[in-house]
Amino acid sequence: MHLPLAAAALAVLSLAVPAGATTSAATHAPSGELCTGFGPQAPRDIRNVSGSNPVTFAKAPPATQMNLCNIHTHTNAEHAGPGFAISHWPGDTSGYRCNETLDLTEAEAEMPHGGHDAYHGVVPGDTIEVHWVYSSCPVAPGEGLGACLSETCANPELRVESQVFLVVNNPQALDFRDFDYAGAAASGRHQPRTLPSGTGTPVEFLGSTTGTSYNASSCSPMQVTWSVRPNCAKLDIASLHAWAAEGNVFNETHSHGVRDLVTAEALLSPIR
């Protein structure tokens, strides 16, 4: 789908890149050098409040004052935090796992019976990071980050509410559909049914879009206010499959990859 430049940038610098998007909006530095000169980047370790990126922008309004425009997941947490501090592979920064991963019961780690595989890229025992993306544009929820803007609103304020889940085979765990789009507006704005609670006070900071196209030498120029909850919660895998099988307005049927953790202070905003 053809998008104007700002829309194309938003799609490809994505927290979830839609099929068919191009990557012309990436900002590259020579290999091994930091892509400085652009705004603060994400994902980050939310336990580290340091950052020296000089670019700043106003934080986006609270989620309740914006329109929900997209929901998607990443397999492995893109951010690191108190409750998701285990490297997916020892020593690297390619995603993190919930601390309780090794404490699952045999039943929780089993594949569910009945062939419930409508949502791909996630199995019991996986960690996923879920992003609820909000826009200041007068838009409705839809597929990809192109849904977050319009022809008359090409440069929206963006906010991402994030929760990391440990996926388990347990119907008593949280149901993902409880956090889906309700199909109706609250106070004239599109909202999810609810957002996760009980996982700690969200850490809020200035950053960028994420996704596998970006690293320390290839920055995203998009400006995003992040709100990342610091602890994991268990999520029933059957509810993810049901979300896909029943159809969702976001056309999400699989979990996405992660961008490596951004660790250079020059690319990070200070957390205040």
Secondary structure, 3 states (H helix, E strand, C coil): CCCCHHHHHHHHCCCCCCCCCCCCCCEECCCCCCCCCCCCCCCCECCCCCCCCCCCCCCCCCHHHCEEEEEEEEEEECCEECCECEECCCCCCCCEECHHHHHCCHHHHCCCCCCCCCCECCCCCCEEEEEEEEECCCCCCCCCHHHHCECCECCCCEEEEEEEEEEECCCCCECHHHHCEEEEEECCEEEECCCCCCCCCCEEEEECCCCCCCECCEECCCCEEEEECCCCEEEEHHHHHHHHHCCCCCCCCECECCCCCCCCHHHCCCCC
